[in-house]
Amino acid sequence: MEDCIFCKIIKGEITSNIVYQDEDFVIFPDINPQAPIHYLAVPKKHFPLLKEMDEADKAALGRILYKISTLESDLGLENGYRVLINQKGEQGNDAGQVVMHLHIHIMGGGKL
């Protein structure tokens, strides 16, 4: 998607402090943190919503969630963390999904 900010970060067109990446996804700090530690895990394949995933996307999302669990120390999340996926609905956007590229918020560093 040519106008997607996350796609531009993944392609290197926009600079970000990528703290982890592999064939499935990247992790970088959220520019508008809602917790003392707030990262975004973003699949490299562009799709906006969970309901738009195909079988390969479902498998990749499972690998992403597993990998996040192995990076707790590297991300400073030894005391626990929260993962959150906001999803815009068909009738509105009560969840507040701002960027229409599926992404996982990883938050910690204090009581949430």
MIDOSE-1310 file (N, C-alpha, C; in nm, 2 decimals, decimal comma, always signed):
residues 112
medc	+0,09/-0,12/+0,00/+0,00/+0,00/+0,00/+0,09/+0,12/+0,00; +0,08/+0,20/-0,10/+0,18/+0,31/-0,12/+0,17/+0,43/-0,02; +0,05/+0,45/+0,04/+0,03/+0,56/+0,13/+0,03/+0,52/+0,28; +0,06/+0,39/+0,31/+0,06/+0,34/+0,44/+0,19/+0,37/+0,51
ifck	+0,19/+0,44/+0,62/+0,31/+0,47/+0,70/+0,39/+0,35/+0,74; +0,32/+0,24/+0,78/+0,39/+0,12/+0,83/+0,45/+0,05/+0,71; +0,39/+0,05/+0,60/+0,46/-0,01/+0,48/+0,58/+0,07/+0,44; +0,58/+0,20/+0,46/+0,69/+0,28/+0,43/+0,81/+0,26/+0,53
iikg	+0,77/+0,23/+0,65/+0,87/+0,20/+0,75/+0,94/+0,07/+0,72; +0,85/-0,03/+0,69/+0,90/-0,17/+0,65/+0,99/-0,16/+0,53; +0,96/-0,08/+0,43/+1,04/-0,06/+0,31/+1,17/+0,02/+0,33; +1,18/+0,09/+0,45/+1,29/+0,18/+0,47/+1,28/+0,32/+0,42
eits	+1,16/+0,35/+0,37/+1,13/+0,48/+0,31/+1,12/+0,59/+0,42; +1,07/+0,54/+0,54/+1,07/+0,63/+0,66/+1,15/+0,57/+0,77; +1,24/+0,65/+0,83/+1,33/+0,60/+0,93/+1,25/+0,57/+1,06; +1,28/+0,46/+1,12/+1,23/+0,43/+1,25/+1,33/+0,35/+1,33
nivy	+1,32/+0,35/+1,46/+1,42/+0,27/+1,54/+1,37/+0,13/+1,55; +1,39/+0,05/+1,45/+1,35/-0,09/+1,45/+1,43/-0,17/+1,55; +1,36/-0,23/+1,65/+1,44/-0,30/+1,75/+1,44/-0,45/+1,73; +1,36/-0,50/+1,63/+1,36/-0,64/+1,59/+1,29/-0,65/+1,46
qded	+1,34/-0,74/+1,38/+1,27/-0,77/+1,25/+1,31/-0,91/+1,21; +1,22/-0,98/+1,14/+1,25/-1,11/+1,08/+1,16/-1,11/+0,95; +1,14/-1,23/+0,89/+1,07/-1,24/+0,77/+0,92/-1,20/+0,78; +0,87/-1,21/+0,90/+0,72/-1,19/+0,92/+0,69/-1,05/+0,96
fvif	+0,77/-0,98/+1,04/+0,73/-0,86/+1,10/+0,85/-0,77/+1,15; +0,81/-0,65/+1,19/+0,91/-0,56/+1,26/+0,85/-0,51/+1,39; +0,94/-0,47/+1,48/+0,90/-0,41/+1,61/+0,97/-0,28/+1,62; +0,90/-0,17/+1,65/+0,96/-0,04/+1,67/+0,87/+0,04/+1,77
pdin	+0,93/+0,14/+1,84/+0,86/+0,22/+1,94/+0,74/+0,29/+1,88; +0,63/+0,30/+1,95/+0,51/+0,38/+1,91/+0,55/+0,52/+1,92; +0,52/+0,61/+1,82/+0,55/+0,75/+1,83/+0,46/+0,83/+1,93; +0,35/+0,76/+1,97/+0,25/+0,82/+2,06/+0,23/+0,72/+2,17
pqap	+0,33/+0,70/+2,26/+0,32/+0,60/+2,36/+0,21/+0,62/+2,46; +0,14/+0,51/+2,49/+0,04/+0,51/+2,59/+0,08/+0,44/+2,72; +0,20/+0,40/+2,73/+0,26/+0,34/+2,85/+0,41/+0,37/+2,85; +0,48/+0,35/+2,96/+0,62/+0,38/+2,97/+0,70/+0,31/+2,86
ihyl	+0,67/+0,19/+2,83/+0,72/+0,11/+2,72/+0,61/+0,08/+2,63; +0,62/+0,12/+2,50/+0,51/+0,10/+2,41/+0,57/+0,08/+2,27; +0,57/-0,05/+2,22/+0,62/-0,09/+2,09/+0,50/-0,13/+2,00; +0,52/-0,13/+1,87/+0,43/-0,18/+1,78/+0,50/-0,30/+1,71
avpk	+0,43/-0,41/+1,70/+0,47/-0,52/+1,61/+0,38/-0,52/+1,49; +0,45/-0,50/+1,37/+0,38/-0,48/+1,25/+0,41/-0,59/+1,15; +0,31/-0,67/+1,10/+0,34/-0,77/+1,00/+0,39/-0,70/+0,87; +0,48/-0,76/+0,80/+0,54/-0,70/+0,68/+0,44/-0,70/+0,57
khfp	+0,34/-0,80/+0,57/+0,24/-0,80/+0,47/+0,13/-0,70/+0,51; +0,08/-0,62/+0,42/-0,02/-0,52/+0,45/-0,16/-0,59/+0,44; -0,23/-0,58/+0,55/-0,37/-0,61/+0,56/-0,42/-0,53/+0,68; -0,54/-0,46/+0,67/-0,59/-0,38/+0,77/-0,65/-0,45/+0,89
llke	-0,72/-0,56/+0,87/-0,81/-0,62/+0,97/-0,78/-0,77/+0,99; -0,81/-0,81/+1,11/-0,80/-0,96/+1,13/-0,88/-1,04/+1,04; -1,00/-0,99/+1,01/-1,10/-1,07/+0,93/-1,05/-1,08/+0,78; -0,94/-1,00/+0,75/-0,89/-1,01/+0,61/-0,77/-1,10/+0,60
mdea	-0,74/-1,17/+0,70/-0,62/-1,26/+0,70/-0,66/-1,39/+0,62; -0,55/-1,44/+0,55/-0,56/-1,57/+0,49/-0,49/-1,67/+0,58; -0,48/-1,80/+0,54/-0,42/-1,90/+0,62/-0,27/-1,87/+0,65; -0,20/-1,82/+0,55/-0,06/-1,78/+0,58/-0,05/-1,67/+0,68
dkaa	-0,14/-1,57/+0,67/-0,14/-1,46/+0,76/-0,17/-1,51/+0,91; -0,26/-1,60/+0,92/-0,29/-1,66/+1,05/-0,17/-1,73/+1,11; -0,10/-1,80/+1,03/+0,02/-1,87/+1,08/+0,13/-1,77/+1,12; +0,15/-1,66/+1,04/+0,25/-1,56/+1,06/+0,21/-1,49/+1,19
lgri	+0,08/-1,46/+1,22/+0,04/-1,39/+1,34/+0,07/-1,47/+1,46; +0,05/-1,60/+1,45/+0,09/-1,69/+1,56/+0,24/-1,69/+1,59; +0,32/-1,69/+1,48/+0,47/-1,67/+1,50/+0,51/-1,54/+1,56; +0,44/-1,44/+1,52/+0,46/-1,30/+1,58/+0,44/-1,30/+1,73
lyki	+0,32/-1,35/+1,77/+0,29/-1,35/+1,91/+0,38/-1,44/+1,99; +0,42/-1,55/+1,93/+0,52/-1,63/+2,00/+0,65/-1,56/+2,02; +0,70/-1,50/+1,91/+0,83/-1,43/+1,91/+0,83/-1,31/+2,01; +0,71/-1,24/+2,02/+0,70/-1,13/+2,12/+0,73/-1,19/+2,26
stle	+0,68/-1,31/+2,29/+0,70/-1,37/+2,42/+0,84/-1,40/+2,45; +0,92/-1,43/+2,35/+1,06/-1,46/+2,37/+1,15/-1,33/+2,38; +1,09/-1,22/+2,35/+1,17/-1,09/+2,35/+1,15/-1,01/+2,48; +1,08/-1,06/+2,58/+1,05/-0,99/+2,70/+1,17/-0,91/+2,75
sdlg	+1,28/-0,98/+2,78/+1,40/-0,92/+2,83/+1,45/-0,81/+2,74; +1,46/-0,84/+2,61/+1,52/-0,75/+2,52/+1,44/-0,62/+2,51; +1,30/-0,63/+2,53/+1,22/-0,51/+2,52/+1,19/-0,44/+2,66; +1,25/-0,50/+2,77/+1,24/-0,44/+2,90/+1,10/-0,47/+2,96
leng	+1,05/-0,58/+2,93/+0,92/-0,62/+2,98/+0,91/-0,73/+3,08; +1,02/-0,75/+3,16/+1,03/-0,86/+3,25/+0,92/-0,86/+3,35; +0,86/-0,75/+3,39/+0,76/-0,74/+3,49/+0,62/-0,76/+3,43; +0,61/-0,80/+3,30/+0,48/-0,82/+3,24/+0,45/-0,71/+3,14
yrvl	+0,35/-0,75/+3,05/+0,32/-0,66/+2,94/+0,18/-0,69/+2,89; +0,13/-0,60/+2,81/-0,01/-0,62/+2,75/+0,01/-0,61/+2,60; -0,06/-0,70/+2,53/-0,07/-0,69/+2,38/-0,21/-0,65/+2,35; -0,22/-0,57/+2,25/-0,35/-0,52/+2,21/-0,36/-0,49/+2,06
inqk	-0,47/-0,53/+2,00/-0,49/-0,51/+1,86/-0,63/-0,43/+1,85; -0,62/-0,31/+1,80/-0,74/-0,23/+1,77/-0,79/-0,27/+1,63; -0,93/-0,27/+1,62/-0,99/-0,31/+1,50/-1,11/-0,22/+1,47; -1,10/-0,15/+1,36/-1,21/-0,06/+1,31/-1,33/-0,15/+1,27
geqg	-1,45/-0,12/+1,31/-1,56/-0,19/+1,28/-1,63/-0,15/+1,15; -1,72/-0,22/+1,10/-1,79/-0,19/+0,98/-1,88/-0,06/+0,99; -1,93/-0,04/+1,12/-2,02/+0,07/+1,14/-1,94/+0,20/+1,20; -1,82/+0,18/+1,25/-1,75/+0,29/+1,31/-1,61/+0,25/+1,36
ndag	-1,55/+0,33/+1,44/-1,42/+0,31/+1,49/-1,40/+0,33/+1,64; -1,49/+0,26/+1,72/-1,49/+0,27/+1,86/-1,35/+0,23/+1,92; -1,28/+0,14/+1,85/-1,15/+0,09/+1,91/-1,04/+0,18/+1,88; -1,06/+0,28/+1,79/-0,96/+0,38/+1,77/-0,84/+0,34/+1,68
qvvm	-0,86/+0,24/+1,59/-0,75/+0,20/+1,50/-0,72/+0,32/+1,41; -0,60/+0,37/+1,42/-0,56/+0,49/+1,34/-0,49/+0,46/+1,21; -0,40/+0,36/+1,21/-0,33/+0,32/+1,09/-0,40/+0,19/+1,04; -0,45/+0,19/+0,92/-0,52/+0,08/+0,86/-0,42/-0,03/+0,81
hlhi	-0,33/-0,07/+0,89/-0,24/-0,18/+0,86/-0,24/-0,26/+1,00; -0,27/-0,38/+1,00/-0,28/-0,46/+1,12/-0,15/-0,44/+1,20; -0,16/-0,41/+1,33/-0,05/-0,39/+1,42/-0,08/-0,43/+1,56; +0,02/-0,47/+1,63/+0,00/-0,52/+1,77/+0,07/-0,42/+1,86
himg	+0,00/-0,37/+1,96/+0,06/-0,28/+2,06/+0,12/-0,37/+2,17; +0,24/-0,34/+2,21/+0,30/-0,41/+2,32/+0,34/-0,31/+2,42; +0,27/-0,32/+2,54/+0,28/-0,21/+2,64/+0,32/-0,27/+2,77; +0,41/-0,19/+2,84/+0,45/-0,23/+2,97/+0,53/-0,12/+3,04
ggkl	+0,61/-0,16/+3,14/+0,70/-0,06/+3,20/+0,63/+0,00/+3,32; +0,52/-0,05/+3,37/+0,45/+0,01/+3,48/+0,31/-0,05/+3,49; +0,24/-0,02/+3,59/+0,10/-0,07/+3,61/+0,01/-0,01/+3,49; -0,06/-0,10/+3,43/-0,15/-0,06/+3,32/-0,29/-0,06/+3,36
